[in-house]
């Protein structure tokens, strides 16, 4: 009974804290939410068109396709367009004048024989692209986009990067550009968000909207990043004197699991172009995973049932966005750390006892807080410029050097880290490192990390410092695994 009471108190404390966190940062969250809503409104002007006409020489003719050509074939004004190919299928992402024009266009579309009549903004037609020509005055071919898979995305060798980029600034600019979402990536992801919202948030889920969070929203994603989305309660104003009748449920978690299970069924049977739909309902945060069939985009769907709290991922995305905007050096710093961790096998694409990008970024956040380059989560709503260090180093190599020094000098054995307060405190357990969850403060973000992976992080930080001490150091050396192996061999021999 005592254990039950303790767990109940912890649950109540977490819910209370999430409620206070939501209302404490309500103004910044509302501004953040408004920006997302604005992007969603723009995305409702988009539709995806699959060209089912057999085009053996697609790459040679796509360069002649213009907005004017598509406008004539579709009999509606096309304001913007992108093309891409995936699994030998050809697609266009088309932007019309308004959401009303999109609705009018969809109403003229028909349904395939024996298919369930679901109206979506994903349509197909047959257009002979070889009939296109780029002879119109002021006409411009629409951009064609090539997706780069994880297998194709190979890091240039250290030697090649040395030749191509003589300065750290040039290399950083290159790495940030190829590891960021393009305008097309962003438009396509917001199209998916609004398309799912149009089809899911009806009937039972009419009280919800879909919002993105994670790296895609915060500005740290690339076109291989998963799209994390959450159904959030609309926070509608209502009278507390009269409430809707509710069905009996075992618990909030049970209701969350049942809701996600229903979302999975709807997505599998009634929403086109989504597959590999898997329920992961026993996780600490239950989700439904699915894959978009028309592009290499995997989605993780969660739901927040309470109308009085914000999804913790949405709150963290808001804070990451603040970090990226407060100082221009921070995004290159985060991007380089993600690449550094990936190149040396510290992070992997599947879950396990190793680090995730979020954990690496969170560790670096505490370092930046200690350097007064960013404010802790509890203070960032009203940042005081005087409290931020303008004298701190904004040289990226020095910032990286300082982070590696922090990793090997911090007393992880006895002390824990709080990015909520920007402080350290006595470690409450015997885990290799303790990184307090800023939203649910009794949880350790790095609970999954074992001792072997933690030592691997520290060893890689040691080797990075050794590399940076070399007279011939180039920033690309931090990303070269073979160079680190040679360095380790030289040090062991000496």
For each residue, the residues with C-beta under 8 A, 3 or more apart:
1: 4 5
2: 5 6
3: 6 7
4: 1 7 8
5: 1 2 8 9
6: 2 3 9 10
7: 3 4 10 11
8: 4 5 11 12
9: 5 6 12 13
10: 6 7 13 14 442
11: 7 8 14 15
12: 8 9 15 16
13: 9 10 16 17 442
14: 10 11 17 18 440 441 442
15: 11 12 18 19 306 309
16: 12 13 19 20
17: 13 14 20 21 439 440 441
18: 14 15 21 22 309 310 312 439 440
19: 15 16 22 23 308 309
20: 16 17 23 24
21: 17 18 24 25 309 310 315 439
22: 18 19 25 26 29 308 309 310 315
23: 19 20 26
24: 20 21 378 381
25: 21 22 28 29 315 318 381
26: 22 23 29 30
27: 30 31 381
28: 25 31 32 318 322 380 381
29: 22 25 26 32 33 310 314 315 318
30: 26 27 33 34
31: 27 28 34 35
32: 28 29 35 36 314 317 318 321
33: 29 30 36 37 211
34: 30 31 37 38
35: 31 32 38 39
36: 32 33 39 40 211 212 217
37: 33 34 40 41
38: 34 35 41 42
39: 35 36 42 43 186 190
40: 36 37 43 44 190 193 194 197
41: 37 38 44 99
42: 38 39 45 46 190
43: 39 40 46 187 190 191 193 194
44: 40 41 99 102 194
45: 42 79 95 96 97 98 99 101 102
46: 42 43 93 94 95 96 102 121 187 190 191 194
47: 93 94 96 102 105 106 121 122 123 191
48: 91 92 93 94 121 122 123 191 294
49: 74 91 92 93 94 123 124 125
50: 89 90 91 92 122 123 124 125 294
51: 55 90 91 92 124 125 126 127 129
52: 124 125 126
53: 126 127 128 129
54:
55: 51 58 61 90 129 130
56:
57: 60 61 130
58: 55 61 62 85 90 129
59: 62 144
60: 57 63
61: 55 57 58 64 65 129 130 132
62: 58 59 65 83 90 129 141 144
63: 60 134 141 144
64: 61 69 129 132 133 134 141
65: 61 62 69 70 83 129 132 141 142
66: 69 70 132 134 136 139 140 141 142
67: 70 71 78 79 80 81 139 140 142
68: 71 72 78 136 139
69: 64 65 66 72 73 131 132 133
70: 65 66 67 73 74 78 81 92 94 127 142
71: 67 68 74 75 76 77 78
72: 68 69 75
73: 69 70 125 127
74: 49 70 71 78 94 105 125
75: 71 72
76: 71 96 101 104 105
77: 71 96 97 101
78: 67 68 70 71 74 81 94 95 96
79: 45 67 95 96 97
80: 67 94 95
81: 67 70 78 92 93 94 95 142
82: 92 93 142 143 144 145 184 187 188
83: 62 65 90 91 92 93 142 143 144 145
84: 90 91 93 144 145 146 147 184 295
85: 58 88 89 90 91 144 146
86: 89 91 147 294 295 296
87:
88: 85
89: 50 85 86 294
90: 50 51 55 58 62 83 84 85
91: 48 49 50 51 83 84 85 86 294 295
92: 48 49 50 51 70 81 82 83 142
93: 46 47 48 49 81 82 83 84 184 187 188 191
94: 46 47 48 49 70 74 78 80 81
95: 45 46 78 79 80 81 187
96: 45 46 47 76 77 78 79 101 102 105
97: 45 77 79 101
98: 45 101 102
99: 41 44 45 102 103
100: 103 104
101: 45 76 77 96 97 98 104 105
102: 44 45 46 47 96 98 99 105 106 121
103: 99 100 106 107
104: 76 100 101 107 108
105: 47 74 76 96 101 102 108 109
106: 47 102 103 109 119 120 121 123
107: 103 104
108: 104 105
109: 105 106 119 123
110:
111: 115 117
112: 115
113:
114:
115: 111 112 118
116: 269 270
117: 111
118: 115 199 270 271 272
119: 106 109
120: 106 123 195 198 199 271 272
121: 46 47 48 102 106 191 195 198
122: 47 48 50 195 272 273 294
123: 47 48 49 50 106 109 120
124: 49 50 51 52
125: 49 50 51 52 73 74
126: 51 52 53
127: 51 53 70 73
128: 53 131
129: 51 53 55 58 61 62 64 65 132
130: 55 57 61
131: 69 128
132: 61 64 65 66 69 129
133: 64 69
134: 63 64 66 139 140 141
135: 139
136: 66 68 139
137:
138:
139: 66 67 68 134 135 136
140: 66 67 134
141: 62 63 64 65 66 134
142: 65 66 67 70 81 82 83 92
143: 82 83 184
144: 59 62 63 82 83 84 85
145: 82 83 84 182 184
146: 84 85
147: 84 86 223 295 296
148: 152 153 223 224
149: 152 153 224 296
150: 153 224 349
151:
152: 148 149
153: 148 149 150 224
154:
155: 339 343 479
156: 160 161 164 476
157: 160 161 480
158: 161 162 474 476 477 479 480 482 483
159: 162 163
160: 156 157 163 164
161: 156 157 158 164 165 171 474 476 479
162: 158 159 165 474 476
163: 159 160
164: 156 160 161 170 174
165: 161 162 168 170 171 174 476
166: 170
167: 170 171
168: 165 171 172 396 397 474 475
169: 172 173
170: 164 165 166 167 173 174
171: 161 165 167 168 174 175 474 475 476
172: 168 169 175 176 332 336 396 475
173: 169 170 176 177
174: 164 165 170 171 177 178
175: 171 172 178 179 332 335 336 339
176: 172 173 179 180 331 332 335
177: 173 174 180
178: 174 175 222
179: 175 176 222 335 338 339
180: 176 177 219 221 222 335
181: 185 186 189 216 221 222 223 225
182: 145 185 186 223
183: 186 187
184: 82 84 93 143 145 187 188
185: 181 182 188 189 222 223
186: 39 181 182 183 189 190
187: 43 46 82 93 95 183 184 190 191
188: 82 93 184 185 191 192 295 297
189: 181 185 186 192 193 212 216 227 297
190: 39 40 42 43 46 186 187 193 194 212
191: 43 46 47 48 93 121 187 188 194 195
192: 188 189 195 196 227 292 297 299
193: 40 43 189 190 196 197 210 211 212 227 229
194: 40 43 44 46 190 191 197 198 210
195: 120 121 122 191 192 198 199
196: 192 193 199 200 210 229 267 271 301
197: 40 193 194 200 201 209 210
198: 120 121 194 195 201 202
199: 118 120 195 196 202 266 270 271
200: 196 197 205 210 231 263 266 267 271
201: 197 198 205 206 208 209 210 231
202: 198 199 205 206
203: 206
204: 262
205: 200 201 202 208 231 259 263
206: 201 202 203
207: 233 234 236
208: 201 205 231 232 233 234 303
209: 197 201 231 232 234
210: 193 194 196 197 200 201 229 230 231 232
211: 33 36 193 217 229 230 232 311 314
212: 36 189 190 193 216 217 227 228 229 317
213: 217 218 228 229 230 311 313 314 316 317
214: 217 218 221 225 226 227 228 313 317
215: 218 219 220 221 225 228 357
216: 181 189 212 221 225 226 227 228
217: 36 211 212 213 214 221 228 317 321
218: 213 214 215 221 316 317 320 321 324
219: 180 215 320 321 324 331
220: 215 320 324 331 334 335 338 357 361
221: 180 181 214 215 216 217 218 225
222: 178 179 180 181 185 225
223: 147 148 181 182 185 296
224: 148 149 150 153 296
225: 181 214 215 216 221 222
226: 214 216 297 298 299 300
227: 189 192 193 212 214 216 297 298 299 300
228: 212 213 214 215 216 217 299 300 302 313
229: 193 196 210 211 212 213 299 300 301 302
230: 210 211 213 301 302 303 304 311 313 314
231: 200 201 205 208 209 210 259 263 301 302 303 304
232: 208 209 210 211 304 310 311 314
233: 207 208 304 305 306 307
234: 207 208 209 307
235: 307 308
236: 207 307
237:
238: 243
239: 242
240: 243
241:
242: 239
243: 238 240 246
244:
245:
246: 243 249
247:
248:
249: 246 252 254 255 258
250: 254 255
251: 254 255
252: 249 255 256 305 306
253: 256 257 286
254: 249 250 251 257 258
255: 249 250 251 252 258 259 305
256: 252 253 259 260 286 303 305
257: 253 254 260 261 281 286
258: 249 254 255 261 262
259: 205 231 255 256 262 263 303 305
260: 256 257 263 264 279 281 286 287 288 301 302 303
261: 257 258 264 265 279 281
262: 204 258 259 265 266
263: 200 205 231 259 260 266 267 288 301 303
264: 260 261 267 268 277 278 279 288 290
265: 261 262 268 269
266: 199 200 262 263 269 270 271
267: 196 200 263 264 270 271 274 277 288 290
268: 264 265 271 274 277
269: 116 265 266
270: 116 118 199 266 267
271: 118 120 196 199 200 266 267 268 274
272: 118 120 122
273: 122 292 293 294
274: 267 268 271 277 290 291 292 293 299
275: 290 291 293
276: 289 290 291
277: 264 267 268 274 288 289 290
278: 264 288 289 290
279: 260 261 264 286 288
280: 283 286 287 288 289
281: 257 260 261 286
282: 286
283: 280 286 287
284:
285: 302
286: 253 256 257 260 279 280 281 282 283 302
287: 260 280 283 300 301 302
288: 260 263 264 267 277 278 279 280 300 301 302
289: 276 277 278 280 298 299 300 301
290: 264 267 274 275 276 277 278 298 299 301
291: 274 275 276 297 298 299
292: 192 273 274 295 297 298 299
293: 273 274 275
294: 48 50 86 89 91 122 273
295: 84 86 91 147 188 292
296: 86 147 149 223 224
297: 188 189 192 226 227 291 292
298: 226 227 289 290 291 292
299: 192 226 227 228 229 274 289 290 291 292
300: 226 227 228 229 287 288 289
301: 196 229 230 231 260 263 287 288 289 290
302: 228 229 230 231 260 285 286 287 288 311 313
303: 208 230 231 256 259 260 263
304: 230 231 232 233 309 310 311
305: 233 252 255 256 259
306: 15 233 252 309
307: 233 234 235 236
308: 19 22 235
309: 15 18 19 21 22 304 306
310: 18 21 22 29 232 304 314 315
311: 211 213 230 232 302 304 314 315
312: 18 315 316 437 439 440
313: 213 214 228 230 302 316 317
314: 29 32 211 213 230 232 310 311 317 318
315: 21 22 25 29 310 311 312 318 319 439
316: 213 218 312 313 319 320 438 439
317: 32 212 213 214 217 218 313 314 320 321
318: 25 28 29 32 314 315 321 322
319: 315 316 322 323 377 380
320: 218 219 220 316 317 323 324 361
321: 32 217 218 219 317 318 324 325
322: 28 318 319 325 326 374 380 383
323: 319 320 326 327 330 334 365 368 374
324: 218 219 220 320 321 330 331 334
325: 321 322
326: 322 323 330 373 374 375 383 388
327: 323 330 373 374 388 394
328: 331 332
329: 332 333 373 394 396 399
330: 323 324 326 327 333 334 368 373 374
331: 176 219 220 324 328 334 335
332: 172 175 176 328 329 335 336 396
333: 329 330 336 337 364 368 396 399 400 403
334: 220 323 324 330 331 337 338 361 364
335: 175 176 179 180 220 331 332 338 339
336: 172 175 332 333 339 340 396 400 475 478
337: 333 334 340 341 360 361 364 400 403
338: 179 220 334 335 341 342 347 357 360 361
339: 155 175 179 335 336 342 343 479
340: 336 337 343 344 346 460 464 478 479
341: 337 338 344 346 347 355 357 360
342: 338 339 345 346 347 357
343: 155 339 340 479 480 481
344: 340 341 460 481 484
345: 342 348 354 456
346: 340 341 342 354 355 360 453 456 457 460
347: 338 341 342 354 355 356 357 360
348: 345 352 354
349: 150
350:
351: 356 448
352: 348 448
353: 448 449 450 452 453
354: 345 346 347 348 449 453
355: 341 346 347 359 360 446 449 453 457
356: 347 351 359 360
357: 215 220 338 341 342 347 360 361
358: 361 362 445
359: 355 356 362 363 435 445 446 449
360: 337 338 341 346 347 355 356 357 363 364
361: 220 320 334 337 338 357 358 364 365
362: 358 359 365 366 419 435 445
363: 359 360 366 367 407 417 435
364: 333 334 337 360 361 367 368 403
365: 323 361 362 368 369 374 419
366: 362 363 369 370 417 418 419 422 435
367: 363 364 370 371 402 403 406
368: 323 330 333 364 365 371 373 374
369: 365 366 372 373 374 375 376 419 422
370: 366 367 406 422
371: 367 368 389 392 393 399 402
372: 369 387 388 389 392
373: 326 327 329 330 368 369 388 389 392
374: 322 323 326 327 330 365 368 369 380 388
375: 326 369 379 380 383 387 388 422
376: 369 379 380 418 419 420 421 422 423
377: 319 380 419 420 438
378: 24 420 421
379: 375 376 382 383 387 422
380: 28 319 322 374 375 376 377 383
381: 24 25 27 28
382: 379
383: 322 326 375 379 380 387 388
384: 387 388
385: 388 390
386:
387: 372 375 379 383 384
388: 326 327 372 373 374 375 383 384 385
389: 371 372 373 392
390: 385
391:
392: 371 372 373 389
393: 371 398 399 402
394: 327 329 399
395: 398 399
396: 168 172 329 332 333 336 399 400 475
397: 168 400 401 468 475
398: 393 395 401 402
399: 329 333 371 393 394 395 396 402 403
400: 333 336 337 396 397 403 404 464 468 478
401: 397 398 404 405 465 468
402: 367 371 393 398 399 405 406
403: 333 337 364 367 399 400 406 407
404: 400 401 407 408 461 462 464 465 468
405: 401 402 408 409 465
406: 367 370 402 403 409 410
407: 363 403 404 410 457 458 461
408: 404 405 458 461 462 465
409: 405 406
410: 406 407 415 417 424
411: 414 415
412: 415 427 432 433 434 454
413: 427
414: 411 426 427
415: 410 411 412 424 425 426 427
416: 424 425 426 427 428 433 434 435 436 444
417: 363 366 410 424 433 434 435 436
418: 366 376 421 422 423 424 425 436 438
419: 362 365 366 369 376 377 422 435 436 438
420: 376 377 378 436 438 441
421: 376 378 418
422: 366 369 370 375 376 379 418 419
423: 376 418
424: 410 415 416 417 418
425: 415 416 418 436
426: 414 415 416
427: 412 413 414 415 416 430 431 434
428: 416 434
429: 434 444
430: 427
431: 427 434 444 446 447 449
432: 412 446 449 450 451 453 454
433: 412 416 417 446 449 454
434: 412 416 417 427 428 429 431 444 446
435: 359 362 363 366 416 417 419 444 445 446
436: 416 417 418 419 420 425 441 443 444 445
437: 312 440 441 442 443 444 445
438: 316 377 418 419 420 441
439: 17 18 21 312 315 316
440: 14 17 18 312 437 443
441: 14 17 420 436 437 438
442: 10 13 14 437
443: 436 437 440 447
444: 416 429 431 434 435 436 437 447
445: 358 359 362 435 436 437
446: 355 359 431 432 433 434 435 449
447: 431 443 444
448: 351 352 353
449: 353 354 355 359 431 432 433 446 453 454
450: 353 432 453 454
451: 432 454 455
452: 353 455 456
453: 346 353 354 355 432 449 450 456 457
454: 412 432 433 449 450 451 457 458
455: 451 452 458 459
456: 345 346 452 453 459 460
457: 346 355 407 453 454 460 461
458: 407 408 454 455 461 462
459: 455 456 462 463
460: 340 344 346 456 457 463 464 484
461: 404 407 408 457 458 464 465
462: 404 408 458 459 465 466
463: 459 460 466 467 484 487 488
464: 340 400 404 460 461 467 468 478
465: 401 404 405 408 461 462 468 469
466: 462 463 469 470 487 491
467: 463 464 470 473 477 478 483 484 487
468: 397 400 401 404 464 465 473 477 478
469: 465 466 473
470: 466 467 473 477
471:
472:
473: 467 468 469 470 477
474: 158 161 162 168 171 477
475: 168 171 172 336 396 397 478
476: 156 158 161 162 165 171 479 480
477: 158 467 468 470 473 474 480 483
478: 336 340 400 464 467 468 475
479: 155 158 161 339 340 343 476
480: 157 158 343 476 477 483 484
481: 343 344 484 485
482: 158 485 486
483: 158 467 477 480 486 487
484: 344 460 463 467 480 481 487 488
485: 481 482 488 489
486: 482 483 489 490
487: 463 466 467 483 484 490 491
488: 463 484 485 491 492
489: 485 486 492 493
490: 486 487 493 494
491: 466 487 488 494
492: 488 489
493: 489 490
494: 490 491
